Amino acid sequence: MRSIFHTHEAGNETAELARRCNFPPPGKDVPYHVAVSGGADSLALLVLSAYSLTGVVAWHVDHGLRPESAKEALVVEEAARRFGVDFRSVGVDVRAGPNLEERARLARFQVLPAGIATGHTADDQAETVLLNMMRGAGSRGLAAMAPGPGKPILGIRRHETKALCDAWGLEPVSDPTNSDLSLRRNALRHLVVPKLGEIFERDPVPILCAQADLLREESEFLDQMANAVDAADCRELGGLHPVLARRALRGWLEAASERRISRAETERALAVAKGKAVGAQLGGGWEVRRSGMRLRCQLNANPSRDVAPAD
C-alpha cells in the first residue's frame, strides 16, 4: 500500500470504502486496467484500486465531442501520477448517427483493453434495472450488472464517490451531457428515481439493487439447469417446462450464432422445435431449422421462403 494512504487524513475513509469493493486479490490479473473519464465515480475507482492493488493502469478516452475534452485527460493524468498509477490516453472518432451515447460507448470499448474495470455504482445499477424493465427484459436483464473485478464499486453510492473525491481534494470533470434529460438514463437519474423515493418515502436504490441480486441468483440457477439440456433435441425440449425450454434454447442459439437472441427469436425457434414451422429466421442472417427431431442453427445469406421471417 502506498504511503500516501497512511499519511493522508482520507486514508481511513478510503479503507472503509475499499472493503466494500470487488477487486481481484493482490497480484492476480496484473496489470489491472481501469477506465477513468475524470468524473467522480471513475476518479474514486482510480483511488480505490490504487489503495487495493499494485499494477493499476488508468485509461482515459478522448471522444473529441467537446472542446474541453483534452483538458479532461490532464485531470486523469494528474490523479494517476498522484496515486502512483500508470496512465494511458487514447482518442477515438465517434461515428455519425443516432444514439450518441451508445455510439460513444462502442467507440470507447473498441480501444480499451478487454475486461477493463469501470466505475459503475449502486445508483447506476438501480438505473439499469429500471431501463431494462422498460425494455421488457426478463430475469437476465433485470439482474443488471454483475459485481466483480470488472464492476468493482457496484456496492458504493454515487454520493460516496463524490465525498471521497472531496476528501482527497480531487476536482472531478463535469460532463454537461449528464444533465441532458433527453437521454433516458439521465431522465431516470434526475426525475424518476427521486420521484420514486418521494412516493414510497424510502430510498429506491438499495431496493432495486437487492432485487437485481435476487434475480441474478435465480437466473444463474436456471442457467445451470439449462446448460444440462441438449437444446437441439426437440424431444428433450418438448418434455421440459416452457421456462426451462426457452432458457436452454436461447442459450444454445446464442452460443451457435455468437450474438444476443431476443425473446421473439426464441419463441420462433421454439415453434420450430414443436413442429409448428420447418424453420425460422433470426437476426443477422441466421436461421434455425428442424431436421427429424434435431435443430440446427445456421448462417444463411439467402434464407428459404419456407421459414418464418424475422420481425
N, C-alpha and C positions, 0 to 999 in steps of 0.2 A: 504493500500500500504506500502510495507516495506521501512524502512528509507534509505536503500542503493540507492533507485531510487531518493530520494530527494537530497542526498549528492554527488552523482557521476555526473561528467560532461556529461556522456552519458544518463542521465535521460531524458532530453528533446527529444533526438533522439529516445529513446525507446517509449516515449509517442506518438510521431508522428506516428511511425510505428504501434503501438498498435491500434490507431484509425482506421486503415485500415484492422484490423483483424476481424474474425468472431468467437470470443469466446462467450460462453454462458454467460448470466447475472451472476454477482457475487452471489454466494450462490446456484446457480442451478447446478445440475449434479455434486455434490461434493461427492467423490473426482474426480478431473479432471485428467485423465491419458494421458500422452504424451510419445511418442516413441522417444528416443534420442540415435542416433547412435554415436554421437560425431562429426559429420560433421557440417559445418557452418549452414546449414538450420535447423537442429534439435536443435543445441545449441541456435540459435535465437528463435526457438519455445519455448524452455525452459525459456529463458529470458522474452519473451513477455507474456507467460502465467503466469509467476511469478509476472510480473508487473500488470496484469489484474485481477488475480484471487487468491483466497486462496484455500487450499486443493489440490494443484497440486502434482502429483506423476510422477516422471520421471522414465521410464523403459528403461533399456539397455539390448539387447540380444547379447550374445556371440555365434556366429555361429561356432567358432573353426576352421575357414577356413584359418586363418593366424596366425603366431606365435605371432604377436604383438596385437592380438585381446583382450587379457586380460588387457593390458595396456590401451586400449581404454575405458574400463569400468571405470578405475580410473579417466580419463578425465571427464567423465559424472558425476561421483560421486562428484568430487571436485566442478564442476559447480553447481550441485544441492545443495550442502552444502552452497556455497557462496550466493545463491539466496533464501535460506530457503525453498527448495523444497525437499519433501521426495524422496528417491531413492530406486529402486529395480533393481536387476540384475539377469538374468536367462540365462542358457546355453541350447543350442539345438544341436542335431545331424542332419546334413543335409544329406538326403538320396542320395545315388549314382544315377547317371543317367544324361540324357541330360538337358540342360537349367538350369544351376547352379543358375542363378539369380532368376528364378521362384521358384525353389525348396527351396532356402533360404527364399524367401518371405513367402511361405506356412508354412515352419517350424517356422518362426518368429511369424506369426499371430496365430499359434496354442497355443502359450504360453502367448500371450499378452491379456490383458482384451478386451472384446468386445467393439467396438466403440472408441478405443484409438485414440487420435489425432496424426496426422503425419505432418511432416514439408514440405509438397509439396508446391512449389512456383509457381508463374506465368510461369516461364520458364519450369517447369515440366508439367504444363498444356498444353503449346504450343507443347511440345514434344509428349504428349499423344494424342493430336489431330492428329498430323502427323502419329504416329504409327497406330492409329485406322483407319485413312484414307486409309493407305496402306493395312490394313486387310480387306478392303471393308465394313467397318461399315456404318450403317445408321445414322439417326439423334441422336439416343441414344448414340452411340459410339462417334460420333463427338462432342457431348455435353461434353464429357470428365468428369472431376471430378466436383462434385457439391460443391460450397463453403458452409461452415457451421462449427459447432464445431469440426467435425472430420477432416476437412481440413481448419484450421483457418487462415493460412497465404498464401492462394492462391492469394491474392492481392498484394503480396510482391515479388520483383525480387530477383534473386539469388545474384546479386552484393550487394543488400541491406542487406541480411543476413550476408554476409562476412564483410561488413562495420560495422554492429552492433557488431559482434564478435570482430573486431579490436578496436572499441570504448570502449569495456569493458575489453580489454586485454585478451580475450579468444583465445586459440590456437586450432582451430578445428583439428580433426583427418583427415589425408589424406589417403583415400582409393585408393590404386593403381588400383583396378578394374574399377574405374571411368574413367580411360584413355584407357581402353581396347576397341579398335574400332571394335572388332569382336562382341560386344554387340550392338544391334541395337539402343537402346536409346543413348548410348554413341556416336555412329556414327552420329546420328541426332544432338546431342548436339554440337559436335566439328566440324562437317563438313557441314551438311545440313542447319541448322538454320543460321550459319554465311554466307553461300553462298546465301541463300535467301535474307538476308539483303544486301549483296553486289549487287545482281542482281536488286532488286527493290529499292535500295537506301533508305531503311527505316527499322526500327526495326520490324521484323515479329511477335515478341512475343505478343505485345498488340493486333495486328490484329487477330491472331489465338485465343487468349483468348476471344476477343469480339465476334468472330464467334461462339465459344463454348457457350457463354452466350445466344446468339440469338437462336441457335439450341436447347439449353436446354429449353428455354421458349416455343418454338414451340412444342417440344417433350412433355412437361408437359401438354400443351393444348390438344394435340392428346390423351394423356393417359386419361385425364378427359373424353373425348368423348368416348374412347374405353371402359372405365370402366362401362359405362352405357349400354353396349351391352351384350346381352346373347349370348356369343360366341359359346355355344353348340347348338344353334338353327340354323340349316342350312338355313332355310327360311330367318331369320333375317340377317345372314351373306351375303346371296345372294343378298339382296337388298341394301347393303352398297357399297360405293366407295371402290375399291380394297385397297387403302391405309389404310382406317379405318378398313376394314375387316381383313387385315393382322395384324394390331396393336392389335385388340381385340382378335384375335385367338392366337397370340403369348403370350399375357398376360395371357389368360386362360390356355394355355398349361404349362406355367412356374409356375403358381400357383398350378396346379394339380400335376405336376411332381417334383416341388421344385428343378428345375435345369434350367440353361440357355438354351434357344431354339434358334437354328441358323436360318438364313434366309432360307436355304434349307429345314430344317424340317418344317418350317412354310408353305412353298409352297407345300410340300407333304400333309400336313394336310388340306390345303385349297382345294387341288384337291379332297380329301375325302369329304369335305363339299359340293363340287359342284357335287358329284356323279360320278366323273371320276375314282374313286377307292373305294373299300369297306373298305380299311384300309391302314395305312402306319406306318412303323417302325420309331421310333425316336431313339435317342441315349440312352444308359444306360438301355436297355431292355424295354423301354416304347414304346407303340404304341397307335395310335388313330384310332378308328373305328366308323362307322356310322350305326345306327340302326333306321330305319324310317327316320325321319328328325332331329335326335339328334346325337350329337357326344359324345363319351366317351373316356377318356384318361386313360389308364390302364397300370400297370406294368405286363409284361408277359415274363417269363423266356423262354418260348417255343413259339415264335411268329408263327402265322399261315402263311402258304405258300401263302395265297391269298392276303397278304398285300404287298404294295410296300416296298422294302428293304431300309434300311438306306444307306447313302453314304459310 
